[in-house]
Structures are given as C-alpha cells and as structure tokens.
Amino acid sequence: MGKALAVSPLAPAGFPLLPDIAGVEIATAAAGVKYRDRTDVMLARLAPGTAMAGVFTRSATRSAPVLDCQAKIGGAPDAGAAILVNSGNSNAFTGGRGVESVQAIAAAVADAAGVPVGRVFTSSTGVIGEPLPHDRIIARLDEMAARLAPARLEDAARAIMTTDTFPKGAGAKITVDGRPVRIAGIAKGSGMIAPDMATMLVYIFTDAAIEQGRLQAMLSDLTDRTFNCITVDSDTSTSDTLLLAATGASGVSVDDTPEFETALHKVMLDLAHQVVRDGEGATKFVEVTVTGAQSDEDARVHALSIANSPLVKTAIAGEDPNWGRVVMAIGKSGAAADRDRLSIRFGNILVAENGWVSPAYREEDGAVYMKQPELTIGVDIGLGNGKATVWTCDLTHGYISINADYRS
C-alpha cells in the first residue's frame, strides 16, 4: 500500500464518540482501487423519507461523480437513498469512461442496496486522469450490503482518506420539544483545499425531519461560514462534494428550529477545522481575522490573500513574525486598503499601526508568540465595518514531499 504518513501534530486526541443516526447504515470494504489491503470504499444506505442536500465544487473540470450528484440532488425523498464513496482514484478527467463508471456503480449500488438508481450518490477521490477500476468496487457491493449496520462512521471516515493522516468526525445532540435530535458527520481533506465549495469530501447525517428546500438553504448558508472559510494551499479540487442527509427518523421537525441550525454549524465548523489541522505537512493552525474593511466581502478578500500567501505561510512555518508579509498580502488582494490606517496583531500583540511598526512592539515578543501551534493574525483595515475570519495552516517542506510523491 502507499507510504504511511506521520499523524499531524495538530490532530485531535482521537476519533470522537459519535451518536448513532437512525435510518443510516454503513459498510466498508477493501476493493483495491489503488492499494492492496487498504479499506477504500464506503457504502451508506439511507432510509425511505431521507431528504438530501448537497454543495459541490465549482471547478470547470469537475468530475463525473460530482456532475451526477448535482443532477440528482432534490429528488423525491419517499424512496431510500445510498451514498458510495471510493478513495484512491478521483474518476476525474476521464472523459466518457468516467460517466460509464458512475453509471455502472450507481446501477450496481441500486441493485445491492434496494434503492432507486436516481437516489444513488457517488463520490471518488484520489489521483486525477486515470480510469476508475469500477469493477473492483462492484465486486464488493453484495458483501457490503449484507454487512450494512449503524455505528460505523469511524470505519467510513477511514475508508475515504487519501493523504489524510487521521480520520475526521464530529457530532452533536440537541433536544427539541423534549425529544432528542442527533447529527454526525465525517470528512476527508488534507491537500488541494481552497474555498470554492465544496473543498473536500464531507458526509453529514441527521435523524431530524426537515423539508428538502429548507435543508438545502441551510446547508448552503452554513457552508459559506465554514468550509468556504478554510484554505490549505489555494487549490480547489475537481471532486469536492458535501452531502447532508436528514432521515427524519426522530420524528422531530426542525424546519424552524434555530437550535438545530446552531448545532449543524458547530459540526460543520469542527470538520472544517480538522481539515486545516490535517493540512499536508502542517505544523501550525492559523486563524486570520480582518476587521474594518469597507465590506464583509472586502474583508474576506483580504483574509484569504493573507491565508493563501506562500510568503506568509512559510514565515509562519519558520516561526518568523514577519509582519511585512501580511502588509504585502493586503496590498495585493485587490480589495480597498489604506497603508496608513492599517493595524496588525499577532494574538494580543499589537505589531503595527498607522502604517508603521507599533512603538511598543518588541520583535522578541513576536518570535515567542510564533512558536505556538495555534496562532491568530488580526488585521484592521480602518475603512469601515466589514469583517471576516478564515482558517489556514503553515506551508512546510512536508507539503512538497507529500505532493511530489503523490502519484508514486
């Protein structure tokens, strides 16, 4: 199998204990899509009545699985549904063969899981430009269908990993009108991560009852505040997909329940942060907050310019408090800025103000702060009330090593 990667130093202590979601059954298998003896396929069967929502990459070269999922979202929830995900091969830039693979897998999943083919959603992640050996996946489907069971989200999270160094999961449980509602999700993502939704593969399940249109609107809004606010390397994948399935098995309607939206936001943000913490070669988790911009959108442009700058990210990797690189990133962003109104903070340390280094700033303080594994860069533009926060990681030689070897 592929080279084992050291677990990110920013990884959580372990996979969380996630609530079981009624109406969701999962199985995994080692199909040998790319590597032998490595779990690389996940099948989830969803109960009749499940509402499906999704957001997808806007890449102009998005894969056949993404296009197929986009066409199917919003279908009638009276029938069951299924999600099939493979790692090792993205089935992207594979022309007509890619479409044939999706159709073959969807038909086989529909037969094995007993759901309509129009309610089968597939995702593929891994190497671009190589035909997907879908026969290897199909050969394992009957076995997987026979082993479908609840409480296998950690297995599923491991099955969808590529260069990830740890499986990613998050969950929440709330009470609505005295009855429990559960949410649980998994994600994969480590490199080729940039906000243009989606930015990875994410699968979230809830037993809440909610109308599909409301679910889709909620997901789209929360995506802009979570997954679309992270970046590892400024590269948007061809395969990125986020699917949200609401089985309704709890019998609790959450169409107009703010507590549910708050809990879903928490789960999504947790997963988004875990992706950044697993950024290829990352040693630092960085929050970039911009205030005082002319608009929220200008603030977002500035924040992403800082977060995506190789010079900023390498300075962070080297624990160098080089605030001049932050100034550079603001100046090049294209959003409105005034050099003489800027202020910059590293954590609580005022580094620069009024277009110049702060009189009270000591370089030694900045250097000590940069040694921490979790950092905050704050910038006030001084032009208005716009604000935005994004999350990123540093850029180390580890990123180069991982990606130089990716196809080998």
KEFI-566617 format. One record per residue: residue in one letter; x, y, z of N, C-alpha, C in turn. Coordinates in steps of 0.02 Angstrom, whole numbers, padded with zeros to 5 digits, always signed. Example, Ala and Ser with C-alpha at 12.3 -4.5 7.8 and 13.67 -1.06 7.14 Angstrom:
BEGIN
a+00660-00284+00390+00615-00225+00390+00660-00165+00390s+00642-00112+00354+00684-00053+00357+00645+00002+00394
//
This chain:
BEGIN
m+00042-00060+00000+00000+00000+00000+00044+00062+00000g+00013+00123+00000+00051+00185-00005+00091+00198+00058k+00135+00247+00053+00177+00265+00109+00135+00292+00166a+00149+00268+00227+00114+00292+00286+00139+00361+00303l+00093+00406+00318+00111+00474+00337+00106+00482+00412a+00153+00519+00441+00150+00532+00513+00087+00572+00529v+00055+00556+00584-00006+00592+00603+00011+00665+00617s-00031+00709+00593-00021+00781+00602-00013+00798+00675p+00035+00842+00692+00042+00863+00762-00017+00903+00787l-00061+00924+00741-00120+00963+00759-00182+00920+00765a-00174+00854+00758-00231+00808+00759-00264+00806+00828p-00330+00794+00831-00362+00784+00896-00337+00720+00929a-00354+00711+00993-00328+00654+01031-00352+00587+01002g-00410+00587+00971-00436+00525+00942-00501+00539+00906f-00528+00488+00875-00592+00496+00840-00647+00504+00893p-00692+00551+00883-00743+00564+00934-00796+00508+00937l-00829+00503+00994-00886+00457+01000-00947+00492+00969l-00968+00467+00912-01023+00499+00875-01089+00465+00890p-01143+00504+00891-01209+00473+00902-01230+00431+00842d-01264+00376+00855-01292+00337+00800-01351+00376+00771i-01356+00374+00705-01410+00409+00670-01459+00358+00644a-01519+00358+00671-01570+00311+00648-01584+00323+00575g-01590+00269+00537-01603+00274+00466-01540+00274+00424v-01481+00266+00456-01417+00264+00419-01382+00199+00435e-01364+00162+00383-01325+00101+00390-01262+00107+00347i-01207+00081+00371-01142+00090+00338-01104+00025+00335a-01067+00016+00281-01019-00039+00275-00959-00014+00236t-00901-00045+00247-00840-00027+00210-00807-00090+00184a-00761-00080+00137-00725-00138+00108-00659-00115+00078a-00615-00163+00069-00552-00152+00034-00560-00179-00037a-00569-00134-00085-00582-00155-00154-00520-00153-00197g-00465-00128-00172-00404-00124-00212-00407-00074-00268v-00441-00018-00256-00447+00034-00307-00377+00059-00327k-00334+00071-00278-00265+00092-00292-00215+00048-00255y-00229+00037-00190-00183-00001-00148-00215-00067-00127r-00175-00117-00115-00198-00181-00090-00205-00178-00014d-00254-00214+00011-00263-00222+00083-00272-00155+00119r-00307-00110+00086-00322-00046+00117-00397-00032+00108t-00432-00018+00163-00504-00003+00158-00513+00060+00116d-00550+00055+00061-00553+00111+00015-00623+00123-00015v-00674+00089+00011-00742+00101-00013-00789+00105+00047m-00835+00153+00044-00886+00161+00096-00954+00162+00063l-01001+00122+00091-01070+00122+00068-01115+00141+00126a-01159+00190+00114-01209+00209+00164-01278+00201+00133r-01323+00166+00168-01392+00160+00146-01436+00201+00192l-01479+00241+00161-01521+00289+00198-01594+00269+00191a-01631+00275+00245-01700+00251+00248-01746+00292+00203p-01801+00262+00182-01852+00300+00145-01874+00361+00185g-01886+00416+00150-01904+00478+00183-01845+00525+00193t-01784+00502+00176-01725+00544+00186-01722+00602+00136a-01714+00663+00163-01703+00722+00121-01629+00731+00110m-01609+00744+00047-01538+00752+00030-01524+00823+00007a-01471+00852+00034-01448+00918+00011-01373+00911-00005g-01348+00954-00046-01277+00950-00065-01249+01015-00091v-01185+01023-00082-01147+01077-00114-01086+01046-00146f-01062+01076-00200-01011+01044-00241-00960+01095-00267t-00902+01068-00286-00851+01110-00316-00879+01147-00377r-00855+01208-00386-00873+01246-00446-00818+01244-00498s-00771+01199-00488-00717+01190-00537-00746+01177-00606a-00716+01208-00656-00738+01197-00726-00719+01127-00750t-00676+01092-00713-00655+01025-00732-00679+00973-00681r-00738+00986-00651-00763+00940-00601-00777+00871-00630s-00775+00822-00586-00777+00753-00607-00847+00728-00624a-00849+00669-00655-00913+00638-00672-00956+00624-00611p-00928+00600-00555-00970+00590-00496-01001+00654-00470v-00964+00709-00472-00992+00773-00450-01051+00794-00494l-01042+00790-00559-01095+00809-00605-01157+00766-00595d-01147+00702-00582-01203+00657-00571-01240+00674-00507c-01203+00688-00453-01235+00707-00390-01274+00772-00397q-01245+00820-00431-01279+00884-00441-01346+00874-00476a-01348+00829-00523-01409+00817-00561-01462+00782-00519k-01442+00746-00467-01489+00706-00428-01514+00740-00365i-01478+00790-00340-01499+00823-00278-01568+00853-00286g-01609+00844-00234-01677+00872-00236-01730+00823-00258g-01712+00761-00269-01760+00710-00290-01810+00693-00235a-01862+00658-00253-01915+00640-00206-01887+00597-00149p-01902+00615-00086-01873+00578-00029-01913+00517-00007d-01967+00500-00044-02009+00444-00021-01971+00378-00026a-01926+00372-00074-01886+00311-00080-01822+00318-00038g-01788+00262-00027-01725+00264+00008-01671+00296-00035a-01611+00299-00008-01554+00328-00045-01491+00292-00024a-01438+00303-00061-01373+00272-00044-01317+00318-00066i-01261+00314-00029-01200+00351-00045-01144+00301-00051l-01107+00304-00106-01049+00260-00117-00989+00304-00129v-00937+00294-00090-00876+00335-00096-00816+00289-00102n-00772+00304-00150-00708+00268-00153-00650+00317-00148s-00595+00294-00119-00533+00333-00119-00483+00299-00165g-00428+00335-00179-00375+00308-00222-00378+00329-00294n-00437+00348-00318-00446+00368-00388-00505+00415-00391s-00495+00475-00419-00547+00526-00418-00597+00521-00475n-00585+00476-00523-00628+00472-00582-00641+00541-00612a-00588+00581-00614-00592+00649-00641-00548+00654-00703f-00568+00692-00752-00533+00700-00815-00524+00631-00848t-00579+00593-00849-00577+00527-00878-00628+00521-00935g-00655+00577-00958-00698+00578-01017-00759+00534-01010g-00779+00503-01066-00838+00460-01067-00831+00400-01021r-00770+00377-01011-00759+00320-00967-00780+00337-00896g-00770+00399-00876-00790+00420-00809-00865+00416-00800v-00902+00438-00850-00975+00434-00847-00998+00362-00844e-00967+00319-00885-00985+00248-00885-00972+00217-00816s-00917+00236-00784-00903+00209-00717-00956+00229-00667v-00976+00293-00669-01028+00317-00623-01092+00279-00634q-01112+00272-00697-01174+00237-00713-01172+00164-00691a-01116+00132-00702-01109+00062-00683-01112+00053-00607i-01077+00096-00571-01077+00092-00498-01147+00107-00470a-01179+00160-00496-01245+00179-00471-01295+00123-00481a-01293+00092-00540-01340+00037-00554-01328-00022-00507a-01265-00037-00495-01248-00094-00451-01266-00079-00378v-01255-00017-00356-01274+00002-00288-01350-00001-00280a-01386+00024-00330-01459+00023-00326-01484-00048-00318d-01454-00094-00354-01475-00164-00350-01456-00195-00283a-01396-00182-00260-01372-00213-00198-01407-00184-00136a-01420-00118-00137-01448-00085-00078-01524-00078-00081g-01554-00093-00139-01626-00090-00144-01653-00019-00145v-01619+00026-00180-01642+00095-00186-01644+00114-00260p-01683+00165-00279-01684+00186-00349-01617+00213-00372v-01599+00200-00434-01535+00224-00459-01531+00299-00458g-01587+00333-00463-01588+00406-00459-01576+00433-00390r-01571+00388-00341-01557+00408-00272-01491+00379-00247v-01448+00362-00294-01381+00339-00277-01332+00395-00292f-01295+00416-00241-01247+00471-00247-01176+00442-00239t-01134+00455-00288-01066+00428-00285-01014+00483-00281s-00959+00468-00248-00902+00514-00245-00838+00474-00254s-00789+00504-00284-00723+00473-00292-00669+00524-00276t-00617+00502-00243-00563+00547-00225-00496+00512-00233g-00446+00548-00257-00380+00519-00268-00348+00547-00330v-00312+00506-00365-00273+00527-00424-00320+00549-00480i-00303+00603-00515-00340+00629-00572-00313+00599-00636g-00358+00584-00683-00337+00567-00751-00325+00493-00764e-00343+00451-00717-00336+00379-00726-00405+00346-00723p-00422+00302-00770-00487+00269-00770-00500+00234-00703l-00561+00240-00678-00579+00208-00616-00593+00133-00627p-00558+00089-00592-00572+00017-00600-00636-00002-00562h-00692+00020-00590-00755+00014-00552-00777-00058-00542d-00753-00104-00583-00771-00174-00573-00747-00200-00505r-00692-00173-00481-00667-00194-00415-00715-00172-00360i-00745-00114-00369-00793-00089-00320-00857-00129-00323i-00882-00139-00383-00945-00175-00393-00940-00246-00365a-00881-00276-00371-00871-00345-00347-00880-00351-00272r-00876-00296-00235-00881-00299-00162-00949-00276-00137l-00994-00255-00181-01056-00223-00159-01104-00271-00123d-01113-00331-00149-01159-00378-00117-01135-00393-00046e-01070-00404-00039-01041-00417+00027-01053-00358+00074m-01042-00297+00047-01052-00237+00088-01125-00229+00108a-01170-00240+00061-01241-00233+00075-01263-00281+00130a-01233-00340+00131-01251-00389+00182-01225-00370+00251r-01175-00326+00253-01145-00306+00317-01166-00236+00339l-01213-00205+00305-01235-00138+00324-01260-00137+00396a-01237-00088+00434-01256-00083+00504-01244-00012+00528p-01277+00009+00582-01264+00075+00611-01195+00077+00644a-01177+00136+00669-01118+00145+00712-01052+00127+00679r-01045+00141+00615-00982+00126+00581-00952+00189+00548l-00966+00246+00578-00942+00308+00547-00866+00313+00550e-00834+00288+00601-00760+00291+00602-00731+00249+00546d-00759+00190+00534-00737+00149+00478-00745+00186+00412a-00803+00219+00405-00816+00257+00344-00767+00314+00336a-00751+00349+00390-00704+00404+00387-00635+00381+00365r-00616+00321+00387-00550+00294+00367-00551+00272+00294a-00607+00247+00270-00611+00221+00202-00603+00276+00150i-00621+00338+00166-00620+00392+00116-00556+00433+00119m-00508+00414+00161-00446+00452+00168-00399+00442+00108t-00362+00494+00089-00308+00488+00039-00243+00508+00074t-00224+00571+00070-00163+00592+00106-00179+00615+00177d-00241+00606+00199-00259+00622+00268-00216+00580+00315t-00199+00609+00373-00161+00572+00422-00204+00548+00480f-00267+00571+00483-00313+00547+00534-00385+00552+00509p-00429+00507+00532-00499+00511+00511-00534+00568+00547k-00581+00599+00513-00612+00660+00540-00686+00649+00552g-00708+00664+00612-00778+00657+00629-00800+00709+00679a-00865+00725+00680-00892+00773+00728-00967+00758+00736g-00993+00772+00795-01064+00758+00806-01094+00805+00857a-01160+00803+00862-01196+00844+00910-01263+00811+00926k-01288+00826+00985-01354+00802+01005-01390+00859+01039i-01451+00874+01017-01490+00927+01046-01559+00899+01065t-01596+00937+01104-01663+00919+01123-01712+00970+01096v-01761+00946+01059-01813+00990+01030-01880+00966+01056d-01915+01010+01092-01980+00991+01121-01975+00927+01162g-01920+00921+01198-01912+00864+01242-01889+00800+01209r-01875+00802+01144-01855+00742+01107-01785+00753+01077p-01744+00700+01077-01675+00707+01052-01671+00709+00976v-01625+00750+00951-01608+00754+00880-01532+00747+00876r-01508+00705+00830-01437+00690+00826-01409+00710+00758i-01345+00731+00759-01308+00748+00699-01239+00716+00703a-01216+00686+00649-01148+00657+00648-01121+00664+00577g-01057+00681+00572-01027+00689+00506-00955+00666+00503i-00932+00652+00442-00863+00634+00430-00837+00676+00372a-00772+00682+00367-00742+00720+00313-00675+00691+00294k-00654+00705+00233-00585+00692+00213-00559+00755+00178g-00496+00768+00189-00465+00825+00157-00400+00840+00191s-00349+00856+00151-00283+00870+00178-00245+00918+00132g-00250+00904+00067-00220+00948+00017-00270+00962-00038m-00252+01006-00084-00298+01031-00135-00361+01058-00101i-00350+01103-00053-00404+01130-00012-00405+01206-00020a-00459+01231-00049-00470+01303-00054-00544+01316-00058p-00567+01372-00032-00639+01384-00026-00672+01403-00092d-00706+01354-00122-00749+01366-00180-00799+01309-00181m-00832+01298-00128-00871+01241-00108-00887+01194-00164a-00878+01130-00147-00852+01109-00081-00776+01106-00084t-00746+01095-00027-00673+01096-00026-00644+01029-00003m-00683+00976-00009-00661+00911+00013-00719+00863+00004l-00716+00804+00033-00775+00761+00037-00801+00763+00108v-00866+00775+00115-00898+00780+00181-00966+00746+00177y-00982+00706+00228-01047+00672+00231-01074+00681+00301i-01132+00714+00305-01163+00730+00369-01232+00698+00370f-01248+00667+00427-01312+00632+00435-01348+00658+00497t-01414+00664+00492-01454+00683+00550-01520+00645+00547d-01548+00631+00607-01613+00599+00609-01670+00650+00613a-01653+00714+00603-01704+00767+00604-01750+00761+00543a-01811+00785+00551-01858+00790+00495-01858+00862+00471i-01843+00873+00407-01840+00940+00380-01853+00938+00305e-01888+00988+00281-01905+00992+00210-01842+01003+00169q-01838+00971+00110-01776+00971+00071-01754+01041+00053g-01799+01084+00033-01780+01151+00014-01751+01190+00072r-01779+01181+00131-01753+01214+00191-01685+01186+00208l-01677+01120+00202-01612+01088+00216-01559+01114+00169q-01575+01120+00105-01527+01145+00056-01507+01217+00070a-01556+01259+00086-01541+01329+00100-01496+01336+00162m-01511+01296+00213-01471+01297+00274-01400+01275+00261l-01393+01220+00222-01326+01195+00207-01286+01246+00168s-01316+01276+00118-01280+01325+00076-01256+01384+00118d-01300+01408+00163-01281+01465+00205-01225+01446+00253l-01231+01389+00286-01180+01369+00334-01114+01353+00301t-01116+01328+00240-01055+01314+00203-01013+01377+00193d-01046+01433+00180-01009+01495+00169-00975+01519+00233r-00997+01494+00291-00968+01514+00355-00921+01462+00384t-00913+01406+00348-00871+01353+00375-00821+01329+00321f-00842+01282+00280-00797+01253+00231-00772+01303+00180n-00811+01354+00165-00787+01405+00118-00743+01457+00151c-00726+01446+00214-00682+01492+00250-00616+01457+00270i-00600+01402+00237-00536+01370+00251-00495+01365+00187t-00430+01363+00197-00385+01353+00140-00320+01322+00165v-00296+01273+00130-00231+01243+00144-00180+01266+00094d-00199+01265+00030-00150+01279-00022-00177+01319-00081s-00238+01345-00076-00271+01386-00126-00294+01347-00188d-00289+01281-00187-00308+01240-00244-00376+01207-00233t-00422+01217-00279-00489+01188-00274-00492+01123-00313s-00516+01070-00281-00518+01004-00312-00571+00998-00366t-00561+00948-00408-00610+00931-00460-00667+00888-00433s-00661+00864-00372-00704+00810-00347-00744+00828-00285d-00737+00889-00260-00763+00905-00194-00839+00903-00190t-00862+00871-00136-00933+00858-00126-00950+00860-00052l-01005+00892-00035-01032+00889+00032-01105+00867+00026l-01121+00810+00057-01190+00786+00057-01217+00786+00128l-01278+00809+00136-01312+00811+00201-01377+00773+00195a-01384+00721+00235-01442+00677+00233-01481+00683+00298a-01546+00699+00292-01590+00703+00350-01641+00647+00345t-01634+00596+00386-01677+00537+00380-01747+00548+00405g-01756+00595+00451-01822+00606+00481-01843+00554+00531a-01797+00507+00548-01815+00450+00590-01832+00470+00662s-01809+00528+00684-01825+00551+00752-01898+00573+00758g-01928+00590+00702-01995+00616+00702-02000+00687+00726v-01944+00720+00735-01942+00789+00760-01930+00837+00702s-01977+00881+00689-01968+00931+00636-01924+00988+00660v-01876+01007+00618-01830+01062+00636-01831+01116+00583d-01885+01119+00543-01889+01170+00490-01877+01240+00517d-01902+01254+00576-01896+01321+00605-01866+01318+00675t-01811+01280+00680-01779+01270+00745-01708+01298+00744p-01698+01358+00772-01631+01388+00771-01578+01343+00805e-01598+01306+00857-01550+01263+00892-01520+01210+00846f-01561+01186+00799-01534+01136+00752-01483+01168+00706e-01498+01226+00680-01451+01260+00636-01385+01275+00673t-01391+01296+00736-01331+01310+00776-01289+01247+00785a-01322+01190+00799-01286+01127+00808-01254+01104+00743l-01290+01111+00688-01262+01091+00622-01201+01134+00606h-01206+01199+00621-01150+01244+00609-01089+01221+00650k-01100+01201+00712-01045+01179+00754-01012+01117+00725v-01051+01069+00702-01023+01008+00672-00983+01025+00610m-01011+01067+00566-00977+01084+00504-00912+01122+00517l-00912+01168+00565-00852+01206+00580-00798+01161+00611d-00819+01115+00653-00772+01067+00682-00738+01027+00626l-00777+01000+00580-00748+00962+00524-00702+01005+00481a-00723+01066+00468-00682+01112+00427-00615+01125+00461h-00616+01137+00526-00554+01149+00562-00510+01087+00563q-00540+01028+00567-00499+00967+00566-00463+00958+00499v-00495+00979+00445-00462+00976+00380-00400+01020+00379v-00406+01080+00406-00348+01125+00409-00294+01096+00454r-00315+01066+00510-00266+01037+00557-00229+00978+00525d-00259+00949+00472-00226+00894+00437-00197+00918+00370g-00190+00984+00362-00159+01009+00301-00092+00976+00288e-00079+00959+00227-00019+00920+00210+00044+00955+00236g+00078+00922+00282+00139+00949+00311+00129+01002+00364a+00067+01015+00385+00054+01071+00430+00081+01060+00500t+00106+01114+00529+00127+01114+00599+00094+01170+00639k+00059+01215+00604+00026+01272+00637-00046+01278+00612f-00092+01290+00657-00162+01305+00641-00170+01381+00649v-00193+01415+00597-00193+01488+00596-00262+01516+00582e-00284+01560+00626-00346+01597+00615-00328+01668+00592v-00358+01689+00536-00346+01756+00509-00411+01794+00513t-00412+01848+00552-00472+01889+00559-00457+01960+00534v-00500+01983+00488-00494+02051+00461-00555+02090+00481t-00545+02149+00509-00599+02194+00527-00587+02261+00494g-00636+02305+00499-00628+02374+00475-00624+02381+00400a-00645+02330+00362-00645+02336+00289-00707+02374+00265q-00707+02393+00202-00764+02430+00175-00827+02386+00172s-00819+02320+00167-00875+02274+00166-00851+02206+00191d-00899+02162+00207-00880+02095+00228-00843+02059+00172e-00864+02071+00110-00831+02038+00054-00759+02062+00046d-00747+02127+00055-00678+02152+00053-00637+02121+00109a-00667+02114+00168-00631+02083+00224-00613+02011+00207r-00659+01976+00175-00646+01907+00156-00589+01903+00104v-00589+01949+00056-00536+01950+00006-00468+01961+00039h-00465+02009+00085-00402+02021+00121-00380+01960+00161a-00428+01930+00197-00411+01874+00240-00385+01815+00199l-00417+01801+00142-00394+01746+00100-00327+01762+00068s-00314+01825+00052-00249+01843+00024-00194+01829+00074i-00207+01844+00137-00157+01829+00189-00150+01753+00198a-00207+01719+00203-00206+01647+00218-00177+01606+00161n-00181+01630+00100-00156+01593+00042-00085+01612+00022s-00058+01663+00052+00008+01688+00031+00063+01638+00050p+00101+01611+00001+00157+01567+00018+00208+01601+00062l+00218+01666+00054+00267+01701+00095+00244+01706+00168v+00180+01721+00178+00154+01722+00246+00158+01653+00277k+00136+01602+00239+00132+01534+00266+00201+01505+00281t+00251+01521+00240+00318+01496+00255+00350+01534+00313a+00333+01598+00321+00357+01634+00380+00329+01603+00444i+00265+01584+00441+00234+01551+00499+00269+01485+00513a+00283+01447+00460+00318+01383+00468+00386+01393+00501g+00420+01447+00484+00485+01461+00512+00482+01499+00578e+00421+01510+00603+00410+01546+00666+00441+01615+00665d+00434+01647+00607+00461+01714+00596+00404+01765+00598p+00402+01812+00644+00349+01861+00649+00356+01916+00596n+00356+01896+00533+00370+01943+00479+00305+01978+00458w+00288+02030+00494+00226+02065+00482+00226+02100+00415g+00284+02113+00387+00287+02145+00321+00254+02103+00267r+00255+02037+00275+00223+01993+00227+00147+01998+00231v+00121+02013+00290+00049+02025+00298+00030+02090+00262v+00071+02140+00270+00059+02203+00234+00058+02191+00159m+00106+02152+00135+00110+02135+00064+00046+02102+00040a+00022+02053+00079-00038+02015+00058-00100+02059+00056i-00105+02107+00101-00161+02154+00099-00156+02198+00037g-00097+02222+00024-00088+02266-00033-00103+02235-00100k-00091+02169-00107-00100+02136-00171-00171+02109-00180s-00212+02109-00128-00275+02073-00130-00325+02100-00181g-00321+02165-00194-00369+02196-00240-00426+02230-00205a-00436+02216-00141-00488+02250-00102-00460+02316-00076a-00505+02361-00058-00485+02428-00037-00445+02426+00028a-00391+02465+00030-00348+02470+00089-00311+02536+00088d-00293+02560+00147-00254+02622+00153-00195+02605+00198r-00136+02609+00169-00075+02590+00205-00070+02623+00274d-00089+02686+00280-00078+02723+00341-00133+02714+00393r-00183+02672+00377-00236+02657+00426-00233+02586+00453l-00187+02547+00427-00183+02477+00446-00158+02467+00517s-00185+02416+00550-00155+02391+00612-00153+02315+00608i-00102+02286+00637-00090+02213+00633-00074+02187+00702r-00105+02131+00719-00092+02098+00783-00073+02026+00772f-00026+02001+00811-00012+01930+00817-00038+01910+00885g-00095+01875+00888-00127+01863+00951-00148+01929+00982n-00129+01941+01044-00144+02005+01078-00089+02056+01070i-00038+02040+01032+00019+02085+01024+00007+02133+00967l+00005+02198+00982-00001+02249+00930+00066+02256+00895v+00069+02237+00832+00132+02236+00796+00142+02299+00755a+00089+02321+00721+00095+02380+00678+00030+02420+00682e+00038+02486+00674-00020+02531+00675-00003+02595+00637n-00054+02625+00608-00046+02688+00573+00009+02685+00519g+00012+02627+00486+00059+02621+00430+00131+02611+00450w+00144+02591+00513+00213+02584+00535+00214+02536+00594v+00273+02510+00612+00279+02466+00669+00257+02502+00732s+00222+02467+00777+00199+02498+00839+00258+02515+00883p+00258+02574+00914+00315+02594+00957+00327+02545+01015a+00274+02511+01038+00281+02466+01095+00300+02395+01074y+00302+02382+01009+00314+02313+00987+00387+02293+00996r+00398+02233+01021+00464+02204+01028+00467+02140+00987e+00516+02135+00943+00523+02078+00898+00528+02012+00938e+00558+02014+00997+00564+01954+01037+00496+01927+01057d+00449+01973+01071+00381+01951+01090+00347+01916+01032g+00355+01944+00973+00326+01914+00913+00355+01845+00900a+00421+01838+00909+00454+01775+00896+00431+01721+00945v+00422+01740+01008+00397+01692+01058+00326+01670+01041y+00284+01718+01020+00215+01701+01003+00211+01653+00945m+00253+01662+00895+00251+01621+00834+00270+01548+00847k+00297+01533+00905+00315+01463+00921+00254+01422+00941q+00198+01454+00953+00138+01417+00974+00109+01378+00914p+00077+01321+00928+00047+01282+00873-00017+01312+00845e-00049+01355+00883-00111+01387+00860-00102+01463+00864l-00112+01495+00808-00097+01567+00801-00157+01605+00776t-00159+01670+00794-00209+01715+00768-00175+01776+00738i-00192+01791+00676-00169+01853+00643-00230+01898+00637g-00226+01957+00666-00281+02005+00663-00260+02067+00625v-00302+02089+00579-00288+02149+00540-00350+02194+00541d-00340+02257+00556-00394+02306+00549-00376+02353+00492i-00421+02356+00443-00407+02396+00382-00419+02470+00395g-00464+02487+00441-00476+02557+00458-00519+02596+00410l-00560+02561+00371-00601+02595+00320-00676+02586+00329g-00697+02541+00373-00769+02528+00378-00785+02477+00430n-00841+02440+00421-00864+02392+00470-00861+02319+00446g-00833+02308+00387-00830+02241+00359-00784+02196+00399k-00804+02133+00407-00761+02086+00444-00768+02016+00415a-00717+01976+00426-00716+01906+00402-00662+01868+00439t-00674+01803+00447-00624+01758+00477-00615+01697+00433v-00553+01678+00421-00538+01617+00384-00485+01578+00423w-00477+01515+00405-00429+01473+00440-00383+01439+00390t-00319+01435+00409-00269+01406+00365-00215+01372+00407c-00163+01349+00373-00106+01318+00408-00042+01343+00376d+00014+01324+00404+00078+01345+00377+00096+01302+00316l+00149+01322+00282+00173+01287+00223+00244+01264+00236t+00252+01198+00242+00317+01170+00260+00345+01127+00203h+00405+01103+00212+00434+01058+00162+00395+00993+00158g+00359+00976+00211+00318+00916+00210+00266+00918+00155y+00239+00977+00141+00189+00984+00087+00220+00965+00020i+00281+00988+00009+00316+00972-00053+00328+00897-00058s+00352+00867-00005+00368+00796-00006+00306+00753-00020i+00251+00769+00013+00189+00730+00003+00166+00735-00069n+00166+00794-00096+00139+00803-00164+00187+00783-00219a+00251+00785-00204+00300+00762-00254+00294+00686-00264d+00273+00652-00210+00269+00579-00212+00198+00553-00225y+00150+00597-00236+00079+00578-00233+00061+00524-00283r+00087+00525-00344+00068+00477-00395+00109+00413-00392s+00159+00412-00349+00203+00353-00347+00175+00300-00300
//
